[in-house]
């Protein structure tokens, strides 16, 4: 079975509800997320005028602005994103997303139906209450992010409404993340109204392992191990390599602490 990974800050309640936070428009640390480029700005004045002559929306500023507002409020307000990665030993991912190596990395079975269409047609019509089939593209299917310098661009603002392809394109500077992501209709998410956040509920049966960061306290590791034992989830832990800038991932055992925490192996120990 293939795997995908989710780096996260450790929250004890995760092992009670198995919620992962969805990122919505405006939540990302990348200002280019969910923002298409404007194709007009790359055209000559003559080319722009020719295209505008064929479009009622582009010739009418009021119509254009109304269409742009409707489109932006539509898909952006209706869809959340959940992000994963291909590797569990990425130094920068541990630092940026797992609380400076003191958090966890969750290994999921990427062949599970959760990532392959279970939530594909989950949007609900607000008038009829019925499921809307294929309301937006790319919903409920795990897809790899592509990294390129050119942004996907629009001409007509209506393209915002159904085109989510740009949500899977990022700058080459993010390539180290090796990201895979899935779009989820907020209709199928769980909303925390107090904090205005949305969560996606996972099933513990699709969790293959939980990996503990190299700077996690031994007492917290033991706590997580006990929770996972009850759920039948395998636990691994990370130690820094003895002489290279890399991480070693091993099966968790209390014996590991005695094995590594001695005068000969202090180069592999951070916080204990």
Protein Blocks (a to p, Z undefined) as FASTA:
>chain_A
ZZddddddddfklmmnopacdddehiambfkgopacdfklmpcfklmmmmmmmpmklmmm
klmmmmmmmmmmmmmmmpccddddfbfkbfklmmmmnggoiaccddddfkbmklnopamm
mcccfklopacehkbghihiacdddddfbdcddfblklmmmmmklmmcccfklmmnopac
ddddfklpccdfknopacddddfklpmbdcddfkbcfklmmmmmmmmmmnopacdddddd
fkbccdddddddfklmmmmmcfklmmmcccZZ
